[in-house]
Amino acid sequence: MEISIQQAVTNNRREKPPTDATLGFGKYYSDHMFTMAWNPENKWHDLKITPFAPFNLSPATMVLHYGQTIFEGLKAYRTETGRINLFRPEKNWERLNQSAARLVMPEIDQEVFLTAIQRLVALDRDWVPDSYGASLYIRPTLIGTEPFIGLKPSSTFLFFIITGPVGAYYPGGFNPVSIQVCERYSRAGPGGLGEAKTAANYAASLLAQKEASGQGFNQVLWLDACERKYLEEVGSMNIFLKIKGTLITPPLGGSILGGVTRDSVIRLAKSWNIPVEENRISIEEVLEAQRNGTLEEIFGAGTAAVISPVGLLNYKGESHPIGDGKTGTLAHQLFDEIMGIQYSLKPDPFQWVSPIHLE
Ligand SMILES: *Cc1c(COP(=O)(O)O)cnc(C)c1O
């Protein structure tokens, strides 16, 4: 596989931001990006790493009108010994191709996907923060690029990967968030796009998130679109509940995104002999468990935060504390274990970590 590399000239390199509480998420981009193009004659071609720069796109470009776009999100972690780790990147490749199939886009070879990330992160290695909790966020994205104003799948595509340093999600400590059950809007319905990592789902969520924030809640709890009864996701994370010692998460039935963190949580919990159920659970069952004292924990799971404990649940104007409003024991254990594996501070029994080859 040929990837041409054109390095940014020294005086075009960006200044690296400080790795402190101001780093935040999504504000800074590294010096280089990976791109490759697809057309029906050549399939994927023109694989290259170039300086990070704007694209030149026709205003008629299909993705801008019909939303034919999918993305992934993963991180590179710097260990104490200076090594750089990826965490289960082959799962992101797998999911990218599942999203591609749903959005009528061409698949990408595993070797191309993984090698592109390897070379890009190796080249921009100095952008990987070295403080625990901070990391280099990696954003692979695939868009339809044909300039055409008419509804059909695009006939040309662009795949690109950009990266940027992000801070520890909890610079002020691992504190629980408040969530509000969304009664008015849905993020995804049966047969829709919920199980694809595609822009439309996030566009659908913006107003709900804005209204919940306006009422003082951190995140939206999404219920199923048909009956507004069964839990689906929290914000853009998968949701877990611990009731009477059992860990419960909604099954991947089509409208829920299959998170890599979700899968890691399930496998770790099972390895600790915690019973895990992938079952539908209604908001009424959750509130009943809260009332009778069997609801021990609720937390979200996703790459950005790893684990996000929930301390308060608001439904129909009433607020209910979860686990005394404090971070649960299991949430804490999972957070420490997953982060420990990502930063090579703990053993990696499932071989989830793969190093960046720094020659
Ligand atoms: C990305 C995402 C998740 C979490 O997936 P991870 O692979 O764990 O980061 C969950 N829900 C939605 C809607 C997402 O977009």
The ligand as a Tripos MOL2 file, in Angstrom:
@<TRIPOS>MOLECULE
LIG
   15    15     1     0     0
SMALL
NO_CHARGES

@<TRIPOS>ATOM
      1 C1        -19.8520    7.0860   19.3330 C.3       1 LIG1
      2 C2        -21.1260    6.8520   20.0560 C.ar      1 LIG1
      3 C3        -21.2290    6.0180   21.1750 C.ar      1 LIG1
      4 C4        -20.0390    5.4280   21.8730 C.3       1 LIG1
      5 O1        -19.2540    4.6370   21.0710 O.3       1 LIG1
      6 P1        -17.7420    4.3460   21.4980 P.3       1 LIG1
      7 O2        -17.2620    3.4640   20.4070 O.co2     1 LIG1
      8 O3        -17.7850    3.6840   22.8050 O.co2     1 LIG1
      9 O4        -17.0600    5.6740   21.5410 O.co2     1 LIG1
     10 C5        -22.4880    5.7740   21.6990 C.ar      1 LIG1
     11 N1        -23.5870    6.3390   21.1910 N.ar      1 LIG1
     12 C6        -23.5280    7.1690   20.1200 C.ar      1 LIG1
     13 C7        -24.7800    7.7540   19.5920 C.3       1 LIG1
     14 C8        -22.2860    7.4560   19.5400 C.ar      1 LIG1
     15 O5        -22.2120    8.2980   18.5160 O.3       1 LIG1
@<TRIPOS>BOND
     1     1     2 1
     2     2     3 ar
     3     2    14 ar
     4     3     4 1
     5     3    10 ar
     6     4     5 1
     7     5     6 1
     8     6     7 2
     9     6     8 1
    10     6     9 1
    11    10    11 ar
    12    11    12 ar
    13    12    13 1
    14    12    14 ar
    15    14    15 1
@<TRIPOS>SUBSTRUCTURE
     1 LIG1         1 GROUP 0 **** ****
